[in-house]
Amino acid sequence: MPSPAPLCQLTAEELILVKDRTVGHYEQSAQTFWEGTRDHDVSQNVAALLRHIEAEAPYAILDVGCGPGRDLVTFRDLGHAPVGLDGSPTFVRMAREHAGCEVLLQNLLQLELAPERFDGVFANAVLFHVPTQELSQVLGALARTLRPGGVLFCSNPRGPDREDWNGSRYGAYLSWESWRDHVTATGLIAVEHFYRPAGLAREHQPWLASVWKKPATPTPHAAEVT
């Protein structure tokens, strides 16, 4: 299945600007970001990833866009073997201090990940910063670093299929149908999706969460299990 057409077509110079300004935003607000998010309850997201991993624990988990390390601490305390990844040098330093885990300094648009290294990839509130023209390569890199049968969890602010600047951060805000088409183009299989926060009317659920599995052996795309 081919990847969907991008919503915008950015030049090489514009992609550099996207990377530099978005990372720069988090660099400048690192301590404020930590104080504002360290107590956020994302247990529903963590559980969604873990319940679909079928490997033998402890799981090797890549936390993409790990920020200051809140979720690395959660995975570590649950007995797993998490590795963080972030494009902000300040976040990388903070995550290493908070979690005591390996944390990679890599930008989303230039991922260098070992093949079949992880049982799970946790991408919470990060992949919406990827321009849609780059989603194929970024999602492909995450799919390749999963072991056969491995699981990818994503959570992004949902939207009416648009991408643009939001202040100093770039974002792509996709509907479930568009996000599904981008991810299934990598060969991953949809397992479930839901909206957050739980228990609210849809218009008050700005977050789209989804779980994907890498086939244990190459197979045709499967229908979503709901």
MARDRENKE-845410 format. One record per residue: residue in one letter; z, y, x of N, C-alpha, C in turn. Coordinates in steps of 0.02 Angstrom, whole numbers, plus 32768, in hexadecimal, padded with zeros to 4 digits. Layout:
<nodes>
{node a,{Z,Y,X},{Z,Y,X},{Z,Y,X}}
...
</nodes>
This chain:
<nodes>
{node m,{8000,7FC4,802A},{8000,8000,8000},{8000,803E,802C}}
{node p,{7FCF,806C,8024},{7FCE,80A8,804D},{8006,80D8,803C}}
{node s,{8019,8102,806C},{804C,8134,805F},{8030,8169,8030}}
{node p,{805A,8185,8005},{8044,81BC,7FD9},{802D,81F8,8001}}
{node a,{8003,8221,7FE3},{7FEE,825F,8003},{802A,828D,800C}}
{node p,{802E,82B1,8044},{8066,82DF,804D},{8063,831A,801D}}
{node l,{809C,8336,800E},{809F,8371,7FE3},{8086,83AF,8008}}
{node c,{8092,83B1,804A},{807C,83E8,8074},{805E,83CC,80B4}}
{node q,{8031,83F1,80D2},{8014,83DC,8111},{8026,8410,8145}}
{node l,{8055,83FF,8170},{806F,842E,81A2},{804B,8425,81E4}}
{node t,{8045,845B,820A},{8028,8458,824C},{805D,843F,827D}}
{node a,{8048,842F,82BA},{8077,8418,82EE},{80AB,844E,82FB}}
{node e,{8096,848D,82FC},{80C5,84C4,8308},{80F7,84CA,82CE}}
{node e,{80E0,84C0,8291},{810C,84C4,8258},{813F,848A,8258}}
{node l,{812A,844F,826E},{8159,8417,8272},{8190,8425,82A5}}
{node i,{817E,8444,82DD},{81B0,8457,830F},{81E2,8488,82F1}}
{node l,{81C8,84B7,82C9},{81F3,84E8,82A9},{8222,84C6,8277}}
{node v,{8208,8496,8251},{8232,8470,8223},{826B,844F,8248}}
{node k,{825B,842E,827F},{828E,840B,82A6},{82C1,843C,82C2}}
{node d,{82A9,8471,82E3},{82D6,849E,8306},{8303,84C6,82D6}}
{node r,{82E6,84DF,82A0},{830E,8508,8272},{8340,84DD,824B}}
{node t,{832B,84A1,8236},{8358,8477,8210},{8392,845E,823A}}
{node v,{8383,8446,8276},{83B9,8431,82A4},{83E4,846D,82B6}}
{node g,{83C4,84A6,82C2},{83EA,84E2,82D3},{841B,84F7,829D}}
{node h,{8408,84ED,825E},{8436,84FC,8227},{8476,84D3,822E}}
{node y,{8470,8492,823B},{84AB,8468,8241},{84D2,8476,8281}}
{node e,{84AF,8488,82B6},{84D1,849B,82F4},{84FF,84D6,82E8}}
{node q,{84E5,8508,82C4},{850B,8546,82BA},{8544,853D,8289}}
{node s,{8540,850B,825E},{8574,8503,822A},{8599,84C1,8232}}
{node a,{859B,84A5,826E},{85B5,8461,8277},{85FE,845B,8261}}
{node q,{8629,8489,8276},{866F,8482,8264},{867A,848E,8219}}
{node t,{8657,84BF,81FE},{865C,84CC,81B5},{8643,8490,818D}}
{node f,{860D,8471,81A5},{85F1,8436,8184},{8625,83FD,8184}}
{node w,{8645,83F2,81BC},{8677,83BD,81C2},{86B1,83CA,8191}}
{node e,{86C9,8406,8190},{8701,8416,8164},{86EE,8410,811B}}
{node g,{86AF,841E,810A},{869A,841C,80C5},{8685,83D8,80AC}}
{node t,{8679,83A9,80DA},{865E,8367,80C4},{868A,832C,80D9}}
{node r,{86BB,8336,8102},{86DF,82FC,811D},{8705,82D5,80E7}}
{node d,{8714,82F6,80AE},{8738,82D3,8079},{870B,82BF,803F}}
{node h,{86CA,82C7,8046},{869C,82B2,8011},{86A1,8267,8007}}
{node d,{86A1,8252,7FC9},{86A4,820B,7FB8},{865E,81EF,7FB0}}
{node v,{8647,81CA,7FE3},{8605,81AA,7FDE},{860E,815E,7FDE}}
{node s,{8648,8147,7FC5},{8656,80FF,7FC4},{8623,80D9,7F9B}}
{node q,{8608,80F7,7F66},{85D5,80D6,7F3E},{8597,80C7,7F69}}
{node n,{8586,80F6,7F94},{854C,80ED,7FBF},{8558,80B8,7FF5}}
{node v,{8593,80BB,8013},{85A5,8089,8046},{85A4,8043,8027}}
{node a,{85C0,803C,7FEB},{85C2,7FFB,7FCA},{857C,7FE3,7FB9}}
{node a,{8550,8011,7FA6},{850B,7FFE,7F95},{84E7,7FE0,7FD0}}
{node l,{84F3,7FFB,800B},{84D5,7FDE,8048},{84F3,7F9A,8057}}
{node l,{8536,7F97,805A},{8557,7F5B,8072},{854E,7F1E,8045}}
{node r,{854B,7F29,8003},{8548,7EEF,7FD7},{8505,7ECB,7FD9}}
{node h,{84D3,7EEB,7FF5},{8491,7ECB,7FF7},{8480,7EAD,803B}}
{node i,{84AB,7EB9,806D},{84A0,7E9A,80AF},{84B8,7E52,80AC}}
{node e,{848D,7E25,80C1},{849D,7DDE,80BC},{84AB,7DBE,8100}}
{node a,{84AC,7DE6,8135},{84BB,7DCC,8178},{8505,7DBC,817E}}
{node e,{8516,7D9D,81B4},{855D,7D8D,81C1},{857F,7DCB,81DD}}
{node a,{85B7,7DDE,81C0},{85DD,7E18,81D7},{85FE,7E09,821B}}
{node p,{860B,7E3B,8244},{8601,7E83,8238},{85B7,7E97,823C}}
{node y,{85A4,7EC9,8215},{855F,7EDE,8213},{8551,7F15,8247}}
{node a,{8516,7F11,8264},{84FE,7F48,828E},{84DD,7F7A,8260}}
{node i,{84F8,7FB7,825D},{84E2,7FE9,822D},{84CF,8029,8252}}
{node l,{8494,8043,8243},{847E,8084,825E},{848A,80B9,8228}}
{node d,{84B3,80EA,8239},{84C0,8123,820D},{8493,815C,8223}}
{node v,{845B,8165,81FF},{8429,8198,8210},{8440,81DB,81F3}}
{node g,{843F,820E,821D},{8459,824F,8207},{84A4,824A,81FC}}
{node c,{84C6,822E,822D},{850E,821F,8225},{8539,825D,8224}}
{node g,{851D,8297,8237},{8546,82D3,8238},{8583,82CC,8264}}
{node p,{85BC,82E7,824F},{85F8,82E3,827A},{861A,829F,827B}}
{node g,{8602,826E,8255},{861B,822A,825E},{8646,820E,8226}}
{node r,{864A,8230,81ED},{8674,8219,81B6},{8665,81D0,81A3}}
{node d,{8625,81C0,8198},{8615,817D,8180},{8616,8149,81B8}}
{node l,{860D,815F,81F6},{8616,8131,822F},{865E,8117,822F}}
{node v,{868D,8144,8222},{86D4,8130,8220},{86DE,80FC,81E8}}
{node t,{86BF,8108,81AE},{86C6,80D9,8177},{86AC,8094,818A}}
{node f,{8670,8092,81A5},{8654,8051,81B8},{867D,802F,81EF}}
{node r,{8694,8057,821E},{86BE,803B,8254},{86FE,801E,8237}}
{node d,{871E,8042,820A},{875E,802B,81EE},{8755,7FEE,81C2}}
{node l,{8719,7FE4,81A8},{870B,7FA8,8181},{86FB,7F6B,81AD}}
{node g,{86FB,7F76,81EF},{86F2,7F3F,821D},{86AB,7F35,8235}}
{node h,{867E,7F63,8225},{8638,7F5B,8239},{862B,7F7D,827C}}
{node a,{85ED,7F7A,8293},{85DA,7F96,82D3},{85A6,7FCD,82C9}}
{node p,{85BD,800A,82B7},{858E,8040,82A9},{8577,8065,82E7}}
{node v,{853A,807E,82E3},{851D,80AA,8316},{8504,80E8,82F0}}
{node g,{8515,8122,830A},{84FF,8160,82EA},{84BF,817A,8309}}
{node l,{849F,81A7,82E4},{8463,81CA,82FD},{8460,820E,82DC}}
{node d,{8457,8241,8304},{844F,8284,82E9},{8428,82B0,8319}}
{node g,{8408,82E4,82FD},{83E0,8311,8327},{8407,834C,8341}}
{node s,{8444,8356,8329},{846E,838E,833E},{849B,8378,8377}}
{node p,{8495,8396,83B3},{84C1,8384,83EA},{850C,838C,83D9}}
{node t,{851C,83C0,83B2},{8561,83CB,839F},{857A,8393,8372}}
{node f,{8552,8380,8341},{8565,8349,8315},{856D,8308,833D}}
{node v,{8541,82FC,836C},{8546,82BF,8395},{8588,82BE,83BB}}
{node r,{859A,82F6,83D9},{85D9,82FA,83FC},{8614,82EF,83CD}}
{node m,{8613,830F,8393},{8649,8307,8363},{864E,82C0,8349}}
{node a,{8615,82A1,833B},{8616,825C,8321},{8632,822C,8354}}
{node r,{8620,8235,8393},{863C,820A,83C8},{8688,8212,83CC}}
{node e,{86A0,824F,83C5},{86E8,825C,83C9},{870C,823F,838C}}
{node h,{86EF,8248,8350},{8711,8233,8313},{8711,81E7,830A}}
{node a,{86D8,81C7,831D},{86D0,8180,830E},{86D7,8153,834A}}
{node g,{86CD,816E,8386},{86D0,8144,83C1},{8697,8112,83C5}}
{node c,{865F,8123,83A4},{8625,80F5,83A1},{85EC,8111,83CC}}
{node e,{85BC,80E5,83D9},{857E,80FC,83F8},{855A,8129,83C7}}
{node v,{8543,8163,83DE},{851E,8192,83B4},{84E1,81AA,83DB}}
{node l,{84A7,81A0,83BD},{8468,81B2,83DD},{8454,81FA,83CB}}
{node l,{843E,821F,83FD},{8422,8262,83F1},{83D7,825C,83EB}}
{node q,{83BF,825A,83AD},{8378,8254,83A0},{8366,827D,8363}}
{node n,{832A,829B,8365},{8312,82BF,832B},{82EE,828F,82FC}}
{node l,{82F3,829C,82BB},{82D4,8270,828A},{8289,8268,8294}}
{node l,{8269,829C,82AB},{8220,829A,82B3},{820A,8278,82F3}}
{node q,{823A,8264,831D},{822A,8244,835D},{8259,8209,836A}}
{node l,{825E,81DD,833A},{828D,81A4,8341},{8274,8172,8373}}
{node e,{82A2,8159,839C},{8294,8123,83CC},{82CA,80EE,83C3}}
{node l,{82BB,80BD,8399},{82ED,808B,8386},{82D6,8045,8399}}
{node a,{8304,801D,83B1},{82F3,7FD9,83C4},{82DF,7FB1,8386}}
{node p,{82AD,7F86,838D},{8297,7F5D,8353},{82CC,7F29,8341}}
{node e,{82D5,7F20,8300},{8301,7EEC,82E4},{8347,7EEE,8304}}
{node r,{8362,7F2B,8307},{83A3,7F36,8327},{83DD,7F35,82F4}}
{node f,{83CF,7F49,82B4},{8406,7F55,8286},{8400,7F2B,8246}}
{node d,{843B,7F19,822C},{843E,7EF7,81EB},{8437,7F29,81B2}}
{node g,{844C,7F67,81BD},{8448,7F9A,818A},{843C,7FDF,81A7}}
{node v,{8419,8008,8182},{840F,804F,8194},{842A,8079,815A}}
{node f,{8456,80A7,8169},{8475,80D3,8138},{845A,8119,8143}}
{node a,{8432,8131,8114},{8413,8173,8119},{842B,819D,80DE}}
{node n,{8466,81B9,80E6},{8486,81DD,80B0},{8479,8228,80B8}}
{node a,{8455,8246,8088},{844A,828F,8087},{8429,82A7,80C7}}
{node v,{83F3,8286,80DC},{83D2,829B,8119},{8385,8298,8116}}
{node l,{8369,8264,80F7},{8321,825B,80FB},{82FA,828E,80D2}}
{node f,{831C,82B4,80A7},{82F8,82E8,8083},{82E4,8321,80B2}}
{node h,{82FF,8323,80EE},{82EA,8356,811F},{82A7,8344,8140}}
{node v,{828D,8309,8134},{824E,82F3,8152},{8214,830C,8127}}
{node p,{81E5,8334,8143},{81AA,8347,811E},{8184,8308,8106}}
{node t,{8167,830C,80CA},{8149,82D0,80AE},{8110,82B5,80D9}}
{node q,{80EF,82DF,8100},{80BA,82C5,812A},{80D4,829A,8163}}
{node e,{8116,829F,8171},{8135,8278,81A7},{815E,823D,818D}}
{node l,{8164,8236,814C},{818E,8201,8130},{8176,81BC,8144}}
{node s,{8135,81B2,8148},{811B,816F,8159},{8134,8159,819D}}
{node q,{8130,8184,81CF},{8145,8170,8212},{8191,816A,8217}}
{node v,{81B7,8196,81F4},{81FF,8192,81F8},{8219,8154,81D4}}
{node l,{8201,8149,8197},{8216,810D,8172},{81FF,80CD,8196}}
{node g,{81C4,80D0,81B4},{81AC,8097,81D9},{81D9,8085,8214}}
{node a,{81F2,80B9,8237},{821F,80AD,826F},{8261,808E,8257}}
{node l,{827A,80A5,821E},{82B7,8088,8203},{82AC,8041,81EC}}
{node a,{8273,8033,81CE},{8264,7FEF,81B8},{825F,7FC0,81F4}}
{node r,{8240,7FD7,822A},{8237,7FAB,8264},{8279,7F9D,8288}}
{node t,{82A9,7FCB,8285},{82E9,7FBF,82A7},{8317,7F92,827E}}
{node l,{8305,7F84,823F},{832B,7F54,8217},{8319,7F0D,822B}}
{node r,{834B,7EE2,822B},{833E,7E9B,8234},{8320,7E7F,81F4}}
{node p,{82FC,7E47,81F8},{82E2,7E28,81BA},{831B,7E1D,8188}}
{node g,{8310,7E33,814A},{8344,7E2F,8118},{8374,7E6B,8119}}
{node g,{8369,7E9A,8148},{8395,7ED4,814E},{838C,7F04,8114}}
{node v,{83BB,7F33,810E},{83BF,7F5F,80D4},{83BF,7FA8,80E9}}
{node l,{8398,7FCF,80C6},{8397,8018,80CE},{83B4,8039,8090}}
{node f,{83E6,8065,809B},{8400,808F,8064},{83EB,80D7,8070}}
{node c,{83D4,80F8,803C},{83C1,813F,8040},{83E0,8165,8006}}
{node s,{83F4,81A2,8013},{8409,81CF,7FDD},{83ED,8214,7FED}}
{node n,{83C8,822F,7FBD},{83A8,8271,7FC5},{83B0,829A,7F86}}
{node p,{83B2,82DC,7F8D},{83B0,8305,7F51},{836C,82FB,7F2E}}
{node r,{836E,82EC,7EEE},{832F,82DF,7ECB},{830F,8320,7EB5}}
{node g,{82CF,831C,7EA5},{82AE,8359,7E8F},{826C,834A,7E6E}}
{node p,{824A,837F,7E5D},{8209,8379,7E3A},{81CF,8376,7E6B}}
{node d,{81D7,8350,7EA1},{81A1,8347,7ED3},{818B,838B,7EF0}}
{node r,{81B8,83A7,7F17},{81A7,83E5,7F3A},{81C7,83E3,7F7F}}
{node e,{81AA,8408,7FAE},{81CA,8410,7FEF},{81C0,8457,8007}}
{node d,{81F4,8471,8026},{81F3,84B7,803B},{8233,84C5,8062}}
{node w,{8239,8502,8078},{8276,8519,8099},{82AB,8529,8065}}
{node n,{82E8,8516,8074},{8322,852A,804D},{8350,854E,807E}}
{node g,{8347,8590,8083},{8369,85B5,80B7},{834D,85A1,80FB}}
{node s,{8379,858A,8128},{8363,8576,816B},{8358,852B,8171}}
{node r,{835A,8507,8139},{834F,84BF,813A},{8310,84AD,8113}}
{node y,{82EA,847E,812F},{82AE,8466,810C},{82C0,8429,80E3}}
{node g,{82A3,8423,80A8},{82B2,83E9,807F},{8278,83D4,8053}}
{node a,{8274,8393,8047},{8244,8376,8018},{826C,8355,7FE1}}
{node y,{8260,836A,7FA3},{8288,8355,7F6A},{825B,832C,7F3B}}
{node l,{8265,82EA,7F3C},{8236,82BC,7F1C},{8255,829A,7EE0}}
{node s,{822C,828B,7EAF},{823F,8262,7E77},{8246,821A,7E8E}}
{node w,{8266,81F0,7E64},{826C,81A9,7E74},{8227,818A,7E7F}}
{node e,{81F7,8199,7E55},{81B6,8179,7E5A},{8194,818A,7E9C}}
{node s,{8198,81C8,7EB2},{8179,81DB,7EF1},{819E,81BE,7F2C}}
{node w,{81E1,81C0,7F2A},{8208,81A3,7F61},{81FA,8158,7F66}}
{node r,{81F8,8136,7F2D},{81E9,80EE,7F2C},{81A6,80E0,7F4E}}
{node d,{8174,8107,7F3F},{8131,80FB,7F5B},{8131,8105,7FA6}}
{node h,{8156,8137,7FBF},{8159,8142,8008},{817B,8108,802B}}
{node v,{81B2,80EE,800F},{81D7,80B9,8031},{81B4,8076,802C}}
{node t,{8199,8066,7FF1},{8178,8025,7FEB},{813A,8021,8016}}
{node a,{811D,805A,8028},{80E3,805A,8055},{80F4,803D,8099}}
{node t,{8135,803C,80AC},{814A,8020,80EC},{8152,7FD4,80E9}}
{node g,{814F,7FB7,80AC},{815A,7F6F,80A5},{81A0,7F5D,808F}}
{node l,{81CD,7F8F,8089},{8210,7F81,8070},{820F,7F76,8025}}
{node i,{823E,7F4F,800C},{8240,7F3C,7FC5},{827A,7F60,7FA4}}
{node a,{826C,7F80,7F6B},{82A0,7FA3,7F46},{82D1,7F71,7F28}}
{node v,{8311,7F7E,7F31},{8346,7F53,7F16},{8368,7F74,7EDA}}
{node e,{837B,7FB4,7EE3},{839A,7FD9,7EAC},{8395,8023,7EBA}}
{node h,{839B,804B,7E86},{83A3,8093,7E8F},{83D1,80AE,7E58}}
{node f,{83F2,80E5,7E68},{8420,8102,7E38},{8427,814C,7E49}}
{node y,{8446,8171,7E1A},{844F,81B9,7E22},{8499,81CA,7E29}}
{node r,{84A7,81FE,7E4E},{84EB,8211,7E5C},{84F5,825C,7E4D}}
{node p,{8534,826F,7E3F},{8571,8247,7E39},{8571,821A,7DFB}}
{node a,{8593,81E2,7E01},{8595,81B1,7DCB},{85BA,81CE,7D8F}}
{node g,{85A4,81B8,7D53},{85C8,81C9,7D16},{85B6,820B,7CF7}}
{node l,{8585,822F,7D14},{8571,826F,7CF8},{852D,8269,7CD6}}
{node a,{851D,829A,7CAC},{84DA,829D,7C8F},{84A7,82A7,7CC6}}
{node r,{846A,828F,7CBB},{8436,8290,7CF0},{842A,82D6,7D0B}}
{node e,{842D,8309,7CE0},{8421,834C,7CF9},{8457,8364,7D29}}
{node h,{848F,8341,7D2A},{84C6,8351,7D58},{84CC,831E,7D91}}
{node q,{8497,82F8,7D9C},{8495,82C7,7DD3},{845C,82DA,7E02}}
{node p,{8469,8306,7E32},{8434,831E,7E5D},{841F,82ED,7E95}}
{node w,{8444,82B7,7E9E},{8437,828A,7ED6},{8416,8249,7EBE}}
{node l,{83E2,8236,7EE1},{83BF,81F6,7ED5},{83D0,81C7,7F0E}}
{node a,{83F0,818F,7EFE},{8402,815C,7F30},{83D6,811F,7F26}}
{node s,{83C3,80FF,7F5C},{8398,80C4,7F56},{83A7,8093,7F8E}}
{node v,{839D,8053,7F7F},{83AB,801D,7FAE},{836C,7FF3,7FB6}}
{node w,{835C,7FE1,7FF5},{831E,7FBF,8006},{832C,7F85,8034}}
{node k,{8305,7F51,802F},{830E,7F17,805B},{82CE,7F07,8081}}
{node k,{82D7,7EF5,80C0},{829F,7EDF,80E8},{8295,7E94,80DC}}
{node p,{8259,7E7E,80CB},{824F,7E37,80BE},{8265,7E0D,80FA}}
{node a,{8284,7DD4,80EB},{8297,7DA6,8121},{8259,7D8A,8143}}
{node t,{8225,7D81,811D},{81E3,7D6D,8138},{81AF,7D97,8115}}
{node p,{8176,7DA3,8134},{8143,7DCD,8114},{8130,7DB2,80CF}}
{node t,{8137,7DDD,809D},{8125,7DC9,8059},{8102,7E03,8037}}
{node p,{80DD,7DF5,8001},{80C1,7E2C,7FD9},{80F9,7E56,7FBC}}
{node h,{80EA,7E95,7FAB},{811C,7EC0,7F8E},{8138,7EA1,7F4F}}
{node a,{817A,7EA4,7F48},{819A,7E88,7F0D},{81AB,7EBF,7EDC}}
{node a,{81B3,7EAC,7E9E},{81C7,7EDD,7E6B},{8210,7EEE,7E75}}
{node e,{8224,7F29,7E5E},{8269,7F3E,7E66},{8296,7F13,7E3A}}
{node v,{82D0,7F04,7E55},{8304,7EE1,7E30},{8334,7F15,7E15}}
{node t,{8341,7F16,7DD5},{836E,7F48,7DB8},{83A7,7F25,7D94}}
</nodes>
